[in-house]
Amino acid sequence: MKIGGIQKVSLIDFPGKISCVLFTQGCNFCCPFCHNESLVLPEKFGPPMEDLEIFDFLNAKKGKIEAVVISGGEPTLQSDLEDFFKKIRELGFLTKLDTNGSRPEVLDSLYKAKLLDYVAMDIKHRFDRYAEIANVSVSMDKIKQSVDLIKNSGVDYEFRTTVVPAFHTSYDIRSIIFQLSGAKRFVLQEFLPEHAMNKNLNDGDSIFAPHNKIVLQDIINFSKPHIGEFKIRAAN
């Protein structure tokens, strides 16, 4: 596994659990608002962590953390992801995967092997604007396959969208909600412009701004017939 970094303790990445987060190197998207360019751009990669170092850390954390989150980058690009999850399971930890949903075949394999306790899939935009955001050609069939797999897996999950004023209008958010109809949980995440790969992005007229509370409430009301649980995740 090409692990580029670790967050040793997190209280928010696995809902209701104390976790650590492992960040894989490499991504097949290049979203301008991504805040992890050191995990996306190969020229920014540092030396990956040794597996032995990671598992020594995890062994030392038994009884102190409950779960391990594998994030990125895009973890499903890692050829040994399934074996890595198996080793984490053998240590007694719960597992969570963060993914962009571009490789449903990997997701399906992890589900069949019963290696996942929680999945978070980033929904970049409404389906007809995906390539514009990902900056690559995107198979929307694969994105939709992942959405369906996650919905029907029986494993806990969330879909989430980072709302960037330059790219997401309230209409776009409503469209995403409609496209995810029947989902258990959808999270709107506030954008942090200072960490974006594209340094020209600014916070603009965010729907999270105090003067836009009415817009945000309208979106929440719109979500009610479509989404089981609608959440707002403010930037830290």
C-alpha positions in Angstrom: 0.0 0.0 0.0 1.2 3.5 -0.8 0.3 5.3 2.3 1.3 9.0 2.2 0.2 10.0 5.7 -1.7 9.2 8.8 -4.1 11.1 11.1 -3.5 9.3 14.4 -6.8 10.2 16.0 -10.1 11.4 14.6 -13.5 11.9 16.2 -15.4 12.7 13.0 -14.3 10.4 10.2 -16.1 7.3 11.4 -19.4 8.4 12.9 -19.7 7.5 16.5 -16.3 5.9 16.7 -12.7 6.9 17.6 -10.6 6.2 14.5 -7.4 6.9 12.8 -7.2 7.8 9.1 -4.7 6.4 6.6 -4.2 8.4 3.4 -3.3 6.6 0.2 -1.2 8.2 -2.6 -2.7 8.6 -6.1 -6.0 9.7 -7.5 -7.7 9.3 -10.9 -9.5 12.6 -10.5 -8.0 16.1 -10.3 -10.7 18.2 -8.7 -9.7 21.9 -8.4 -11.1 22.2 -4.9 -9.3 19.1 -3.6 -7.4 19.9 -0.4 -5.0 16.9 -0.6 -2.7 17.8 -3.5 0.2 16.0 -1.9 -1.8 12.8 -2.4 -3.0 13.5 -5.9 -0.1 15.1 -7.8 2.8 12.5 -8.2 5.4 15.3 -8.1 4.1 16.2 -4.6 4.4 12.6 -3.2 6.7 11.9 -0.4 8.2 8.5 0.5 5.3 6.2 1.4 5.1 4.8 4.9 6.3 1.2 5.4 3.5 -1.3 6.1 5.4 -2.5 9.2 5.4 1.0 10.6 1.6 1.3 10.1 0.8 -2.1 11.7 3.2 -1.4 14.6 1.2 1.8 15.2 -2.2 0.0 14.9 -1.1 -2.8 17.3 -0.1 -0.1 19.8 -3.5 1.6 19.4 -5.6 -1.5 20.3 -8.1 -0.5 22.9 -7.5 3.2 22.2 -9.1 3.5 18.8 -12.0 1.5 17.4 -11.8 2.0 13.7 -9.4 2.5 10.8 -10.4 4.8 7.8 -8.7 4.4 4.5 -8.9 7.6 2.5 -6.9 9.3 -0.2 -6.2 10.1 -2.8 -8.4 7.3 -4.1 -7.8 4.1 -2.2 -9.5 1.8 -4.8 -6.5 2.4 -7.1 -4.3 0.4 -4.7 -3.8 -3.2 -5.9 -3.4 -4.6 -2.4 -6.3 -2.7 -0.8 -8.3 -5.9 0.0 -5.4 -7.6 1.7 -4.7 -4.5 3.7 -8.3 -4.4 4.9 -8.1 -8.0 5.9 -5.0 -7.4 8.0 -6.8 -4.4 9.7 -9.8 -6.7 10.4 -7.5 -9.3 11.9 -6.4 -6.7 14.5 -10.0 -6.3 15.5 -10.7 -2.8 14.1 -13.8 -1.6 12.4 -13.1 -0.4 8.8 -14.3 2.5 6.7 -13.5 3.4 3.1 -13.6 6.9 1.5 -14.0 6.7 -2.2 -14.9 8.7 -5.3 -16.9 5.7 -6.6 -15.0 5.4 -9.9 -14.1 1.7 -9.4 -17.3 -0.1 -8.4 -15.7 -3.5 -9.2 -13.3 -2.9 -6.3 -16.1 -1.8 -4.0 -18.1 -4.8 -4.9 -15.2 -7.1 -4.1 -14.7 -5.5 -0.7 -18.4 -5.9 0.1 -18.4 -9.5 -1.0 -15.4 -10.2 1.3 -17.3 -8.5 4.1 -14.4 -6.1 4.8 -16.3 -2.9 5.2 -18.3 -1.4 8.1 -18.8 2.1 6.7 -18.4 3.7 3.2 -18.3 7.4 2.4 -18.6 8.3 -1.3 -17.9 11.8 -2.5 -20.4 13.0 -5.0 -18.6 15.7 -7.0 -21.5 17.3 -8.8 -24.8 16.5 -10.5 -24.2 13.7 -12.9 -24.1 15.8 -16.1 -21.3 18.0 -14.7 -18.9 15.4 -13.3 -16.2 15.6 -15.9 -16.1 19.3 -15.5 -15.2 18.9 -11.9 -13.0 15.8 -12.0 -10.9 17.3 -14.9 -10.8 13.9 -16.5 -13.2 11.7 -18.5 -15.5 10.0 -16.0 -17.6 6.9 -16.6 -21.0 7.9 -15.2 -22.1 4.3 -15.5 -19.5 3.4 -13.0 -20.4 6.3 -10.7 -24.0 5.2 -10.7 -23.1 1.6 -10.2 -21.2 2.6 -7.0 -24.1 4.6 -5.8 -26.4 1.6 -6.3 -23.9 -0.8 -4.7 -23.6 1.4 -1.6 -27.3 2.0 -1.2 -28.1 -1.8 -1.4 -25.0 -3.1 0.4 -26.6 -3.4 3.9 -23.4 -1.7 5.2 -23.7 1.8 6.8 -22.8 4.7 4.5 -23.0 8.3 3.6 -22.8 10.3 0.3 -21.2 13.7 0.7 -20.7 16.8 -1.4 -18.2 19.5 -0.7 -20.1 22.7 -1.7 -17.8 25.1 -3.6 -19.4 28.5 -4.4 -17.6 28.7 -7.8 -19.1 25.3 -8.9 -22.3 24.5 -6.9 -25.5 26.5 -6.9 -28.5 25.6 -4.8 -30.1 24.2 -8.0 -27.1 21.9 -8.4 -27.4 20.7 -4.8 -31.1 19.9 -5.3 -30.2 18.0 -8.5 -27.7 15.9 -6.6 -30.2 15.2 -3.8 -32.8 14.1 -6.4 -30.2 11.8 -8.1 -29.5 10.2 -4.8 -33.2 9.7 -3.9 -33.7 6.9 -1.4 -30.2 7.3 0.1 -29.9 6.7 3.8 -27.6 9.7 4.5 -26.3 12.8 2.6 -23.8 15.3 3.9 -23.1 18.8 2.7 -19.5 19.8 3.5 -18.3 23.3 3.7 -15.4 24.2 1.4 -12.1 25.5 2.8 -10.6 27.7 0.0 -7.2 28.1 1.6 -6.5 24.4 1.1 -7.7 24.0 -2.5 -5.4 22.8 -5.3 -6.7 25.7 -7.4 -5.5 28.7 -5.4 -7.8 31.0 -7.4 -10.9 29.7 -5.7 -12.4 31.8 -3.0 -15.3 31.3 -0.6 -17.6 33.6 -2.6 -21.3 33.6 -1.8 -21.5 30.3 0.0 -24.8 28.7 0.9 -23.2 28.3 4.4 -22.9 32.1 4.8 -25.2 33.6 7.5 -27.1 35.7 4.9 -27.9 32.5 3.0 -29.6 30.6 5.8 -32.9 30.7 3.9 -31.3 29.1 0.9 -29.8 26.4 3.1 -33.1 25.8 4.8 -34.9 25.4 1.5 -32.3 22.8 0.5 -32.9 20.9 3.8 -36.7 21.0 3.2 -36.2 19.8 -0.4 -34.2 16.8 0.9 -36.8 15.5 3.2 -38.8 13.3 0.8 -35.6 12.1 -0.9 -32.9 11.5 1.8 -33.3 9.6 5.1 -30.8 11.8 7.0 -29.5 15.2 5.8 -26.5 16.6 7.6 -24.3 19.7 7.4 -20.6 19.4 8.1 -19.1 22.8 8.8 -15.4 23.4 8.1 -13.2 23.2 11.1 
